Amino acid sequence: MTIPPAFLAITITLIHVSLLPPTVVYGLGTASTTAVAYGTTTVCGIVAAEPTQRIQCYQNGQIISIQPNISFEAISGGGSFFCGLMSGGLSLLCWDTSSSNSSFKPKRIYNSNTVKLTDLTVGDAQVCAREVNSGMVKCWRGSNNGISKFQPPGEALRFRAITSGSGFSCGILKLNSRVLCWGSGYLGYEIQVQFANLSMSSLVAGEYHVCGLTTTGSLVCKGHNDSNQLNVPFSSAYQFSGLALGADFTCAIGVRNGMVVCWGGKNGNEFESNAIENISFESIVAGLDFVCGLTTSNLSIICWGPGWSNLPSEIPLRRMIPGPCLQASCSTCGTYPDSEALCNGSGNICKSCEIELPVAVPVPPVASWPASPPTKARNKVSLAFVVVGSVGIFAGICTIIFCLRAALCGFLPMNVRNSVQRPSAEANADNAAAMPHFGSSVPTSRSYSIKRQASVTLRRQRSGSSISSKNGDRTQTFSFSELSTATNNFSLENKIGAGSFGSVYKGKLEDGREVAIKRAEISVKTKKFQEKEIAFDSELALLSRLHHKHLVGLVGFCEEKNERLLVYEYMSHGALRDHLHDEKNVENTSSILNSWKMRIKIALDAARGIEYLHNYAVPPIIHRDIKSSNILLDANWTARVSDFGLSLILEPESEHEPMSTKAVGTVGYIDPEYYVLNVLTAKSDVYGFGVVLFELLTGKKAVFRNDQDNGTSPMSVVEHAGPLILEGELQKVLDRRVGPPEMNELEAVQVVAYIATSCVNLEGKERPSMSDIVTNLERALALCEDHADCSLSPTTLSFHSD
């Protein structure tokens, strides 16, 4: 039998990938057993083969033994200090390395009897760690006045890995493997937006950039690229077992030989050295302009780079452990070679479950510290893995060949072949549905197969939606007389507003339910009537199948002769526009909106509703008329998006392509790119939402009369507020009715302002997605909360001597 060449290529690729070990990353900004305090050129490590896994440091030619002399499982360094997590994860200590004394004084910043921490990560001045059980992040900030609060990302968010850079920290969310960043300034936000919808398995931060491995093993870097530090010189997956990032360079350890390669830097090759080109490393960490690595041969530390005072040199410290010594026995993934000796009988160094084959040359026994070749026993184990794996692969290839031969040669009847394929599709659907997703995630591929439908069902749960029917089985059919009675014959007293195709009335049904009834205007003009008919059909078709807590719910409809009416849930607090811009309404009823926290919550509610339309409705929907008058508030002040008369459904084949359609919308909110080019994308809704954010920040209408020229010419709120925000003059544009933001609110308002300016970029491709907006508004709302557990008094820890 002849095997197709394409099949052979796939088979060879499968063999190659299956023999590659998965990758684990250690480096600057993540927990490790070595650390650098780059501001004082201090190098530290956790000592091996002693009764306690104590910390030892090297600074200015001196070896410094760190007190207390107790066991630590991880350390991480920043600008002028480093921190250590005690074995067991119940206590966290930090040391200031800028002291003129020959010893560093410890300061404890965390202690608990029950809540264990892991993933210790130190940036230039901040400290963060992750709770073992919950995945929640705690953060602190070091300063001249001691330790202060460094706002964590929020208690509702759960992470499986975190890292820290200069003034920002980033993490990988547990539920969808996406990147979320937090901290002062906007660098973290920019990096987060650049990672977009990538699913990540690891992250390491430098000063102004972040690198990591995707879940498919590819190395990607985001952030500043002044010296080509983002330009990864490799393309194939699963090439690295370690990363370290500095100010303008990136270094990585190769999986196959453990050797280090670097790129970026001021002249492109300043981190290359003949002295290290044949040395295998277990892990590497970086300062701003130098790198230190833990060697595989004897677990010593070597440092090099332009910021290192000498040529590449071995630090005169004791040998260091390559991983934490754990008191519990290791899982089926096994222990590190000579683990018991390295931990001096007080625990085991476990191999990560992400590594199933040895990555680097094993460490020789402690009794024979000089470098020696791998033991025969270890080689036999490795060989056994390869042999067993190869046999399994061969058996799998034979099975595939047999199946292909049976199907292609016609040995199976056609109806049997079809029945074999269906269960696999259903299995894929089940697998997709079983995979957890975070609500702001966006699928990388939007195919409307069984798999797509199943995964959407699960993702909707986080976004507050429920499974809905396309046939509108939840909507009621009303008679015109019923609705006329409910509104007192559509009296002016019952009129509460207007929508895209008619007036809106408050009504009370026979069963006591309060509703809002939208009635199309009756026109003798055929064209006008057709437009109302289209708007009616559009809104009925969409809302009858959309059920989400941040979308106005459709109760039912009426269609009699020329009458077209839609019946909605009644939103007792009306439209956001009225609370912001109706002076009478603001004075009498809108004191609750005179709170930055409440305004951010309303923005987040509305963003979640739009995000649902873009990412989780099937097919996706573009609203086309996002504005403050179409954001309604229910009895609980929950914001809901309304009025779908202008909305368009994106067909699957055109979902990622711009649609050519005549521009519609409202002056002040309409996307300039859409208006000029008549090309519609989901980013048109993003522009309108950006204008709403400006309204919430400034209290001004989308288009208003400028007081500076006696109110003679109209000005857009974007034109008014955008430039001032970008110039750092946010305080000049904030709505004075709310009052100046408090300390814990200021950063939140800054985040909202930055989101707003990003949303109204002239080019749609430069605007964030609604998923990015939701993620960052969640962060902004969390910043308004007072996280007392993340704040410590200045007396608890001081990084600087008095």
N, C-alpha and C positions, 0 to 999 in steps of 0.2 A: 504494500500500500504506500502511495506517495503522500507525504505529509506536506501541507502547504507551507511555503517559506514564512508567511506571516505568523503561523502557529509556532514554528520553530523559534522565531524571534521572541515571541511572548514567553515561551517556555524557558529560554535562556535567561531572559530578564527575571523571571520568577525565581530561578535558581540563584542568580546573583544577589537579588534583594534578600532572599531568605537566609543567606549565609552572612549577611551584614548584621552586626549587633546594633540594637537600638541605642540611642544616644542620650546621655545625661549631661547636663551643663552645670558647671560651677564657675563663679567668677566674681568680679567686682560688683558690689551691690546686692549680692546674695549670700546666704549663710554658707560658710566653708570652715575649714580647720586652719586656714591661714588668712591673714588680713594685712592691709596697708593703711596707715594714717598718712596720706600723701603730703599734707601740709608741713609735717615735721620729719618726713622721710623715715618713718618708723615701720618696721616689719615685724609681725608677730605670728605665732603659731601655737597649736596645742601639742604639748610634748607627748611622745610615745614611750611605751615600755617603762613607765613609772607607776607607783601605787596610785597616784592621782593624775588625771589628765589636766595638768596645770597649764597656764599660759606663760610663754617666754617671749620677750621682745628684744629687738636690736635697734639701737639709735645712736648715731654719731660715734660709732666704734665701740659702744658699750653694750654688754648683754644685761638686760634688766629682767629680773624675776618678778612676776606680777603677783600681787596679793589680792585676795586671799588665796592660799595654796589649796585649792579645791578643784574638783573635776568640772570641766566645761565640755559641752558637746558642739558648740559652734561659735565663731567670732566673725565680726564684720567691721571694716574701718571706713572712716570718713575724712573730713578735712584735717582736723587736729585732735581727733579722739577715735577710740574704737570701743566696741561693746562686745560682751560675751554672754551667752545663754548657758546657764548652769545645767549640768546633766539632770535630766528629768524635765527641763523646760519650765520650772516653777519660779525661777528668779532670773532677773536680767540686770547686769551691772555694766557700767561704762567707766572709762579711764581717760583723763585729759593727758595728752602726750606733749603739751607745750610747756609743762612745768620745767623749771631749771634744775629741779632735783633729779637724782639718779633713780628715783622710784616714782611710780604713778599711783595716785590715791584712788581707790574705788568709790563709786557712788552708785547706789542701788536705785533703779528707776521703776522696777516692777517686782512684786512678790505676791504669791498666791499659794494657798494650800490645796487648791483644786484645779484651777484653770491653767493648763499647760500651753506654752508658746512654742512655736517653731518658725522656720523661715526668717530668722533675724536678718535685717537688711539696714545698712547705714548709708545715707547719702552724704552730701557735703556737710550738712548740719542737722539732719533729721534721722530719727530712729523709728523703724516700724517692725512689727512682728505679727505673726498670724496665730490665732487660737487653733490648737490642734483639732479639737472636735468640731467646732462650728465653722471654721474658715473665716471668721470675722477678723478684721485688721485693727490693731491698736498702733497709735503713732505718738511720738514725742519730738520736740525740737530742742536742740542745744543752742545757747546764745551766751552773750557776755554776762547776762543776768541770771544764768542758770538754765533750767529746763522749762520749756513752755509748751503749750499745746500746738501740735502739728496736726491739722484737721484730717482725720482718716476719711475714707470714702463713704462711710455710712454703715449703720448696723444691719441694714437690709441686704447688703451685698456680701457674697461669700466667695472667697478666692482659694485657689489651690497652689498658687505661687506668687511671690511678690519680689520687687527689686527697686532700688533707689538710685537717683542721679542727683544733679545739682538743683535743689529746690523742688524736686518733684519725685513722686514714686509711682510705679505702675504695677499692675497685677493681672493675672489670668483668671477670669471668672470661672467658677466651678461648673456652672450649668451649660455654658456654651463655648468655653475656651477662647473668648474674645478678650482683647486688651482694654483695660480701663485705667486711666491715670488720674492723679490728684496732687494737690500741693499749691504753692504760691505761684503767681504768674501764669502764663498761658503756654509755656513750652510743653508741659505734660499733655494739655489738651491737643496741641498741634500733633504731637507724636501719636496720641490715641487716634485721631482722625486719619493719620497716614496708615495706621495698621488696619483701619476700616473693618472689613468683615473676615479678616484672616483668622483662622483657628490656630492657636499657638499651644505648643507643649512646654516651652521654656522661654525665659526672658532674662537678659542681663543689661543693666544700664551703665552708661558712661557719664561724662559730664553733661553733654547735650544730645546724646543719641542713645538708642536702645536697639539691641539685636536679639534675635531668638530663633528657635526652630519652630516651624509650622508642624501641625500634626502629621504631615506627610514627610517630614524630615528635611525640608528645604530651609536654608539659612536666609533670613531677611533682616535688613537693618533700616531703621527709620529715624528721623530727626534732622539735625544740622549736618551738612555735608561739605564743610569748608575745605577739608583736606582729603576728600574722597574716602572717608571712613565708612561710608554706606555702600561703597562699590564692591560688593562681595565678588571675589575673583573666581568663584567656583559655582557650578550649576547643578551638579548631581546631588541627590538626597543622601542623608545619613553619612556625612563625611566627618562630623566633629563630635568630640566628647568633652569639650570645654571651651569657654569663651571668657575674654577679659577685655573691657572697654575703658579707655582713658579719655583725655580731653579731645583729641582729634585722630585717634587711631583705634583699630580693632585687631585683636589677636584671637586665634583659635587653635585648639589641639586636634590634630588629625586622628581619626578613629584607628586607622590601620597601624600606625607606627608611633603614636603618642607625641609626635614632634610638633613644634609651634610654628605657625605662619602668621604674619601680621600684614596689614595694609593700612593706608592712610598715613598720617603724620605729615610734618611740614615738608620733608623732602622725599617722602615715599618709601625710603629704605632704611630709616634711622633705627628701626627695631630689628633689623637683620644682623646676625653676628655668626661668624664661623665657630665661636666658642660654644654655641648651643645647638648647632645644626644637626648634631647626631645624638642629642639627649632626648629621652622620652620623659614626658611629664604626666603626673596624675591630675593636677589641677593648676590653674593660673589665676592670679589676681592682678589688678592694675592700679597704679596711681595716675595722676594726670599725665605724666610723661615718662613713666617707667613701668616695667612688668616684673613680677616675681612668680616663680613656679615651683611646685613641689615635685621633685624628681622621682621617677619610678624606681630607679636602681637602689637608692639608699634613703629615700624620703628626706633629703636635705632641701633647703631653699636656695635657689639661684635667682638673682635679680639682674636686670639689664635695661638699657634704654638711655636716651639723652639726658633724662633727669636723674639718672643714677650717677653717683660721684665717680665711680671707677668703671673699668671695663667689666663685662659680665663676670660676676664673682659669686662664690658660694658663701652664704651668710653663716658665721660661726655659731649657729644655734644647734641645739640638740635635734635629733630626728623627730619629725612630726607625724601624727596619725593622719591617714588619708580620709578618714570619716569618723563620725561620732561613735563612741563606745557605749553600746546600749546594754542595759541590764537584762532585758528580755532576750529569749533565744530568737535566732533569725528564722525567717519564714522559709518556704521551699526554695526561695531564690538563692539561699546559701550565704556563707560567710566569706569575708575577704581573706586572702591567704595570710597565715600566721596571725590571725585576728586575736587569738588568746594572748600571744606574747606581746603584741602591740598594745593591748589593753591591760597587760600585767595581771591577767586573770580576773579583772573586775568587770568584764563585759565582752561583747562581741561587736565587731565592725561588720555590719550586714551589707551584702551587695544589694544594690537597688533592684527592685523587681522590673525596672525598665531595661536592665542589662541581663541577658541570659547567656551571653558568651563573654569570655574575658576580653576586655578592651585593650589593655596594655600589658607589658611584661610584668609578671607577678613579683612581689617584694620578697627578697631572700629572708631566711630566718634571722631573728634578732641576734643570735649568737654569732652569725657570720655577716656583719654589716657591710663589708666590701661587696661591690657589685659582683653578682654571680649569675650564670645562665639559669633559665627557668628549670624547675625540677621536672624529672621525668614523669612523676605522678600527675602533675598538673597538665603536662603535655598530653598524657593519656586521656585525661578527662576531656580536654579540648578536642582531641581526635575522636573520642567517642561521640561527642555532640555532632561533629561533622559527618561521621559515618552514619549514625542513626538518622540525622537530618537528610542526608543524601539518599538513603534507602527510602525514606518517606516520600521525598520529592520524586524519586524514580517511580514508586508505586502510584503516586498521584498522576504522573505523566502518562503512565500506561492506562490508567482508568480513563483519563481525558481522551486519549487516542482511541480507546475502545468505543467510548460514547460517540465521538465524532464519526468514527467509521460506521457505527450502527445507524446513526441518523443520516449521514451523508449518502451512504450507499443504499438506503432504502430498506434496511432490515426491519425497521419499525414502521407499522402502518401510520398513515398521516394523522389519524385521529388520536393514536397513542402518543405520537410525538408532541402534538399540541397539548395533551393532558400533562405531559412531563414538564412543559414550560410554565404552565400556570402556577403550580405551587411555588416555584422559585420567585415569581413576581410577588405572590402573596407574602412569602417569607421576607422579601426585601421590604415590603410595606410594614410588616410587623417590626422588623429591625429598626426602620426609620422611626416608627412611633415610639419605640422603647428608648430612643436616644433623647436625653434631656436637652432642652433648649432654654436660653434666657430670652425674655420677651423682646429685647431690642436687637436680637440677632437677625440677620438677613441671609436667606439661603444663597449659596453661591450659584446655584443652578435652579431655575424655576421651570421645571417640566411638569405638566399636569398629568402625571401618571398616577397609578395607585400609590406608589411610594410618596409622591408629593402630597396627595390628599391626606394620607395617614400622618405624616409629620406635621402638617399644618394644624390638624386637630389638636395635637399635643401642645404645640407652640402657642395656640390661642389661650390656653388656660392661664398662663402668666399674665397675658395682656388683658384679662378680665372678660374675655369673650366666651360664648357658649356655642355649641354646635347648632347651626341654623339650617333651615330648609330653603332651597332655591325656589320652591313653589309657593312661598308665602303662606304656609299653613298656620302661622301664628297671627295673621291679620284677619280682622273682622270686616264684613261688608255691612255698611250702614245705608239706610235710606235717606234721601234728602230731607224728608220731613223730620226724621229723628234728629238730625244735626241742626236743622233750623230751630227746633224746639230747645235744643241744648244751649243755643247761643242767643235765645230771645229774639229770633228772627234776624240774626246777624246785626244786632244793634250796635250803634257807635260806642255805647258804654262797654260792650264786650270786646271791642277791637283792641288788640294788644300789640300789633305790629304788622309787618309785611314781609313776604318772602320773594323768591325768584319768580313766582308766577301768580302771586295773588296776595290778598290780605289774610291776616291771622286773627282768630277770635278765641277768646276763652269760652269754654263750654262745660256743662255738667250733664253727663249721661244719666239715663234713667236709673242705673245701678249705683249712682252716687260718685262715680269716678270723674275727677276733673281732667279735662283734656284741652289741647290746643288744636284748633281746626283751621286749616289753611284752605281758603276757597279761591279758585281761579277766577280772574276777572273775565266777565263775559264780553266778548267783542264781536262786532259785526264784520270786522275785517278778517277775511279768510286766513291771511298770512299770520296775523296776530294770534288767532285761535289755534293755528297749527303749532306755533311756538309754545303756547301754554300746554297744548296736548303733549308735546314732546317733553316738556319739563315735568309734567304730571307723570307720564309713563316712566321717565328716568328715575324720579324719586321713588315711585311705587316699586319699581323693579329692584332698585338697590336696597331700600330699607326693609322690604319684606323678607330679605335673606340675611341682613346684617344685624347682629345682636351683640352689643358691646357696651360696657358701662360708661364709656366716654363718647358714645354716639346717641343722639336723641332717638328714642324708640318709637316705632310706628305702631299705632294701635289698630288702625283700619283705614278704609277708604270708601268713597261713594262715587259712582259713575252713572249718572242719569241724564239722558239727552245731552244738553250742552254743559251740564254741571259736572265739575271735577273738584273733589274735595279730599284732603288727606287729614287723618286724625292722629295726633301725636300725644305722647306723654306730656303732661303739663309741667313746665319748668317755672316754679313759683318765684324764683328770683330774677327772671328775665334774662336779658342779654348783657354780656360783659361791657359792651359799648355804652349802655345806659349808665352803668355804675361808674365808668371812667369819665364820661363826657357830658352827661345830662346833669347840669348844676343842681337842679332841684332834687334829683334822685340821689346825687352824691351827698348833699347836705343832710337829707332825711334818713336814708336807709343804707348807705354804703360804708359806714364806719368799719365794718369788718374787712373791707378791701384796703383800708389804710394800714396795712401790715405787709411788709416785704415777704414774709413767709407765706402769707395767704396768696399774694400775687404770683409767687413762684409756683405754689401748688396748683393754682388755676392754669398756669402756663403748661405745667407738666401733664395735667389731666387732658388738656386739649391736644398736646403733642402725642400722647398715647393713642388718642382717637385717630389722629391723622396717620400715625405709624401703622395702626391696624389696617387702615384702608390701603396703604402702600404695600405692606409686606405680608399681611396675613389673610386679607380677603382674597377669595379665589373666584374669578380672576381679580387682579389688583385694580384699584380705583384711584383716579385723580379727581380731587374735589373741585378745583378750578375757581373757587370763590371763598377762600379762607380770609376771614375778617372778624373783627371783634363783635359785630352784630350777629354773626353766625356761630358764636360761642355762647351757649346758654348755660344758666346755673340752676340746678335743681334745689329742692328744699334743704339739702345738706351742703350746699355750696360746692357741689361737685360739678365741674365743667364738662359740657358735652357739645360735640360738633353737630351742627344742624344744616339744613337746606342743601339738598343734593340735586336740585333741579338742573344745575349746569355740569354735574359730574359726568365723567367718561370712564368706561370700563376698558382696561388694557387687555387686548386679546393675547393669548400665550405667544403667538408667533411674533408679535410686535412689542412685547413687554420691555425689552432692552433697547428698543429703537425709538427715536423721537417721532411723535405723531405730527403730521402736517394738518393743522386745523385753524380756522379763523379764531382769533383771540377774543375771549370774553372774560368778564370779571368786573371788578369795581375800581374806579380811579383811586390811586393811592396804594392799592394792594396788588395790582396786576404786575406780573413779572415783566420787566422791560424787554428781556430777551424774547419772551413769548409774544409780546405785543408787536415788536419790530419784525421778527422773523416768522411769526405764525407757526412756530415749532414748539410743541408741548411735551414736557417731561414731568416727572414727579417733583423735580426741583422748582417747578412753578408754584406748587403748594408751599414749599419751603420758604420762598420769597415772601408770600403773603403772611406766613406765620412769623417771619422775622419782623414784619411791620407791626404785628400784634404785640410782639415782645417790646418793641420800641414804645408802643402805647402804654404798656404796663409799667415801663421804666419811667417814662416822662409824664404820663397823664395827658398827653396831647393827642389830638385826632391825627389820623393818617395824613390828612391835608388840613392845614389851619392857616389863619391869618397871622403873619409875623408882626409882633408888637414893635420891633425895631424900626419898621418903616411905616408906623402908624396904621398897621393892619390893612394896607392897600393892596398887597400882593400875597397870593397864597404860597405856602411853603410846605413841602412834605416833611414828615417827622424823620424820615431817613436822612434827608438833606440837612436837617437841623441837628440831629443828635449824633449821627454817624461820625463825622469828622472830629467832634469834641471828644467822643469816647476813644477814638484811635489816638488822639493827642494826650490821653491820660487825664482828661477833664470831666470824668464821669459825674462828679458832684454837681457840676453846673447844669446838668440836664435832668437830674432826678426829680420826680414829682414831690413837691414840698408838702403836699397834704399828708404824705406818709411819714415824713420826718427823716432825718439822717439815719442811715443803717447803723445798728449797733455793731460792736466789734465782731461778734460771731456771724453777723449778717453781711458785712461789707464784702467779704470774699465771694459770698453767694451771689450778691448783686453784680459783682464784677464778672463772674462766670456767665450770668444771664446776658450782660451787656456784650461780652465777647461772642456769645452764640448769636445774638441779634445781628451784629455787624457781619458775621460770617454768612448768615442766611441771606443777606441782601447784596452779596457780591453780584456784579453785573453778569458774569458768566455762570451758568447753571452748574458747570462741572466743578467750580470752585466752592460751591455751597455744600454744607454737610448733609447727610441723609437724615431722615426723621429718626432713625435708630440712634444715630450719633447724638442727635438733639435730646432724645429721651434720656439716654445714658447720662448726659451732662446736666440736664435739669434735675435728675435724681440726685446727682452729686451736689448740685446747688442747694436743693432742699435739705439734704443731710447736713450741709454746712450751717444751716440755720438752727440746727439742734445743738443743745449744749451737751457735749460728751464729757461728763465730769471724770469718767474713768481714764480719759486720755490726757488729763491735765495734772501737773504736779507743781507743787510750790517751788520757788527758787531754792529753798533750803534743802530740798530733796536731792538735787544734783546740780553741781556747778562744774562746767568744763574749763573754767578759767580761774586762776588763783587770784585772791584778793590783793 
